[in-house]
Amino acid sequence: MQLEARLGLVAPPPFAQSERCYDEDRHGRNDDKGPEDEAMPALTRKEVEEIALLARLHLEPEEIDRMQGELGAILEHFVALAAVDTAGVPALTHAVPMDLRLRPDVVEASLPPEVALAGAPKRDGELIVVPSSIAPPQRSGGGPAS
């Protein structure tokens, strides 16, 4: 929970006064310092190990040290982004204007089943037969190995 709060994924509980946070207003603490005035605390070695575990990565000790610096640099970029006033900026779905070219939803004739299934490797009437993804594969040969 502490790592998630430091990364801004969840708000820390109100009693976590010792926790340093770069978003002062969001957590009810309002002083004259802005996000750019307070640096994101560096990630500890234990936090990097926890992130690696969550990402299912095995990191060697020297890689943990390197990741500590690299992840810290990434978090510093988030501090810079948090300093930007976006109050009057509308939300976007794309970074550049984009017209969605949607065709009208009109019922049209589809392919006849014979044409649609012509390239199917194995069929059962108008169905395509595929290997089961949950049943064990059938053994060929029929009898026990001798």
Secondary structure, 3 states (H helix, E strand, C coil): CHHHHHCCCCCCCCCCCCCCCCCCHHHCCCCCCCHHHCCCCCCCHHHHHHHHHHCCCCCCHHHHHHHHHHHHHHHHHHHHHHCCCCCCCCCCCCCCCCCCCCCCCCCCCCCCHHHHCCCCCCEECCEECCCCCCCCCCCCCCCCCC
